């Protein structure tokens, strides 16, 4: 039987990182005090240092860059459809069947 994976809030992770950064505190000791895996604490630290404000956003939530990419892909698709329509219309009028 598999054990359900624990989930931690953004606030918990930030507090865990603050605790681990305190003078005289090691990551191992902080992880033990919090009851989390030391490797998880290291992973949180890497994520926070690389993403800062958008770190720990939760499952299914996109970064601002990802949101922008999705918006641009939709816009690109819409523009391609409009170009195809205009090509068909131009072909119709160019054929002289009007």
Residue, then its C-alpha position, 0 to 999 in steps of 0.5 A: x500500500x502506497x503512502x500518500x505524499x505530504x504537501x506543504x504550503x508556500x508559507x511553511x516552505x518559506x518558514x523552513x528556509x528561514x529556520x535553516x538559514x538562522x545562524x548556528x542552524x544546519x539544514x539537517x537540524x532544521x529538517x529534523x525539527x520540522x519533520x521533513x526530509x533534508x533533501x526536500x529542504x535542499x530542493x526548496x532552497x534551490x527552487x526559491x533561489x532560482x524562482x524567488x517570487x514565483x517559487x512554491x506556486x502549487x500544482x497546476x499554477x503557471x509561472x508568469x513566463x509560462x502564462x505569457x507563452x500560452x497567451x502568445x501561442x493562442x494569439x499566434x494560432x488565431x493569427x494563422x487562422x486569419x491569414x488562411x481565411x484571407x488567402x482563401x478570400x484573395x484566391x476567390x477574388x483573384x479567380x474572377x468568379x465574383 
